[in-house]
Amino acid sequence: MNHNRPVGEQLREWRRRRGLSQLELSLRAGTSARHVSFVETGRTIPSPPMLERLAEQLHVPLRERNRLLVAAGHAPAYRHTPLDDPDLADARAAVRRVLSGHEPYPALAVDRRWNLLFANAAARIFLDGIDPALCEPRVNLMRIGLHPEGFAARLDNLDQVRAFLLPRLARQAAQTGDPQLGALYDELSAYAPTEPVRLDRADIALTIRIRHGDAQLCFFNTITTFGAAFDVTLDEIAVEAYFPANRSTSDYLHALARDTSAKDRATAPG
């Protein structure tokens, strides 16, 4: 999306991305279709409260809401604090508590482009053995999941995982207009087979079957976000938590955690 365009054009593109008519948007935002039309054509400059109401109904991310406000001649409403800023110390600690509390099962925190921010100790089962080049300049969870030199080589159901993740990435790129997500989709699509794989929609959730050493592990995952973030950085953090889909996976991860803890105690100074 070209963020230098007038606010009306940007709003119209967001509305079309969400598949809404002007009437549908106006009803949801508590205004008139005429007013929405005037905003989109530039005949009316929306006030900050009206922009917020429209953006809320269009599920516009906080980063893009700031851009809408600036395009309309208003000040941005949401802070954009670097993740390492002291003001976000409590938020970083909260994310790390979520990750550590999920032990001995894997959990990772990623940004809006799937770059890895934090991971708990159990997440190393995904990072073990990947090509070091995939960690430069930082680990991208989508890339290491689908790249042949990532953990894709250890996935027993790679085709199914790819058939789920690629459309998800395409939707995200389309809904946000982020060119970097679009480039990531193009890159990862090049590794896909020419024949599409159908997913069994009767399944409750997609399972991820991955080998770690001699073990065959099976997971399903959930995604957690901050429910009421007012900072762009926090709004864009997502936690991917992986749960064992069978007893053998759970037993393996508990045993792995005990072994790691024993080794740490054995090598601790003093």
N, C-alpha and C positions, 0 to 999 in steps of 0.2 A: 504494500500500500504506500502511495506517495503521501508522506505526512506534511508536505508543504502546500497541499491543496486547500482550498477554502473549507471551513468546517462543514458546510452543507454537503459538499461532495463526499467528504469522509463519512459523514453520518449515513448518507444514502448507500455507500458501499457496505458499511456495517449492517444496515438493514437488509440489503440484498444477500449478504453472507448468511444472515440468520433466516432467510426465507420468509420475511414478513412484508405485508403490504403497508402502505402508509396508514390505512385505516386500522389495521391490527396493532401497529405500533402506537398510534394515538390512543386507542382504547386502553392499552396496557399502561401507558404513561399518564393517563388522565388529562389528555389535551384533545385538540381537534385535528382531524386529518388535514384541514386547511392550514393549520399552524405548522404541522410537520412538513407539508409541501413548501410553505414559505421559507422554512429553515433550510430545506434541502436546495432550494433554488437561489438562496442568498438574499431573498427579499426581507428576511427577518434574521437578526443576530440573536441567538438564544442566550438567555441569562444563565449564569452558573447553575442555579437550582434546576432549570429546565434541562440543561445539558446533562446534569447528573441523573435526572429522571429518565431521559432517553437512553443514556449509556447503561443505566442499571437494567432496563428492559432488554437491551441488546447484548447484555453480558459482555460489555467491553472491559478488557483488563485495565487495571489502574494506570499502567504505563501509557496506554492509549487514551485514557480519559484525560490525563494531563495534556496530551498533544491536542485533543479536541478543544480543551479550554484555551490553550495558547493560540490555536488557530482562530478562535472566536474573539481574541483580544483580551482574555481574562488571565489571571494568574493561575498557575498549576495548584491543585488542591491537595495532592498527595506527595509526601516526602519520598525521596529515592536515596536511601542511605546505603552506602557500601556495606557488604556483609561483615567485613572485619572492623567496622566502626564500633567504638565503645558503647554507643547508644543501643546497639543491637546485641550486647553481651547476654542479656537475659533471654532473648529470642534464640541465639545460638545455643545457649545452655539447654533451652527447652527442646530444641530439635535433637540435640545429643542425648537428652534423657529419653526421648521417644525411641531413638535408635538403640541405646543400650538396654532399655527396658524390654526390647523385643528379643534380646539374646535368649537362647542360643541360635535363634533363627535369623537369617539375613535381613538387613534393612539398610536402605540408602536414601540420601536426600539429594535431589537434583534441581537444577534451575529450569527456566522455561525452555531452554534448548537442549535439555537432557544431559547437561554437563554435571559431573559428579561433584557435589559439595562436601558431603560427609558420608561416612559409612561405618557400620559397626564391625566388630571383629569377625563375625560369622560371614560377612559379605565377601570375604576373601575366596570363598569357593567359586565365585564368579570371576575373580581377578587372577587367580592362580593360572600361570601358563600362558597368559595372553601376550601377544607381541608387544615389547616395550614401546615400539613406535606409536601404538594406539593410545599411549598415556601422554603423548606430547601434543600440544602443550598441556592438555588435561584430558582426563578420561570422559568419554561421552558414552552414556549407558546404552543408547540406541546403537551406536556404532560397534561397541564391543559385543553387543548381543547378536548382530547380524553379519559382522565382518568375518571372512573365513579364517583370519588370524586371531580373532577374538575367542569368546567361549562358544561361538556358533558351532565349532568343530566338535564340541562335547555335548551338543543338544541332540537328543534322540528323536525329537519331534520338531526339528528346525523348520520344516516346511509349514507346519501349523502355526508355530510362533511367528514366522515371517508373514504369513497370511493375515495374522491379527495385527501385528505391529505396523506394517507398512501402510495400510489404510488409516490406521489411527494417526500416524505421522502426517499423512496426506491431509486429513481433516484438520489437524492442528495448524499446518502450514496455510491451508486455505482460509481458515477462520481467523487467523491472526495477521495474515499477509506478511509474515516474517520471511524475508528472502533467504536467511541462513537456514531456516527449517526447510524451505523449498529445496535448497542446495543439498541438504543432508538427505532428504527424501530421494533426490535424483541419484546421489551417490549410492545409497543402500539398495535402491531398486535395481541397480546394475548387477547385484549379486543374486537377484531373484531368478527362479526358473522361468522359462517362457510360458509354461502351462500353469495357470493359477490353481491354487489348492482350495478346495471347499472346506469350510469349517462346519462341524456338527453343531448346529444351533440348538440341539436338544441338550447339550452339555450345560451345566449351571455356570461353570467357569472354565476358562482355558487353563490347562495344567502345563507346567514347564518341566520336562524330563531331561535332566542333565547328569552327566557322569562326573564324579570327583574321585580320582584314584580308581579304586576297584568298586566303588559304590555307585549304585543307580539311585538318584534322588528325584523326588517328584514334589513340585510346589504349585500352589496357586498364590496370587498376590492381590494386594489392595493398595489404593492410593489415598494418602491423607494430605490435606492442605489446611492452611490457617483459615478458620471459618470467618474471621472478622478482621482481616488485615487492612491497615490503613497506610502501609508503606509499600512502595512498589516492589522492593526486594523480597519482603515477606510474602506478598501476594503471589510471587512467582516460584516459591519453593514448594516442592512436592516430595512427600516421603513414600517410597516404594517399599512396602513390607511384604516379605515372603513367608508363607506358612507351609508346614509339611502337609502333603496331601495323603500321606499314609504313615503307618507306625514305624516302618523301617527307616524312613527319612528322619523322623523325629528322634529315634534312638541313635542314629548315626551322628546327628548334630549335637545331641547332648554328650555323647562320648567324645566327639571332637573338642567340645568346649572343656570337658574335664581334662583331656590330655594337654590342651594348651595351657590351662591353668596350672597343671602340675609342672610343666616345663618352665613356666614363668617363675614359679616358686623356687625351682631348682637353680635357676640362673640369677635370682635376685641377690644383690650384694648384701653382705652381712650374714 
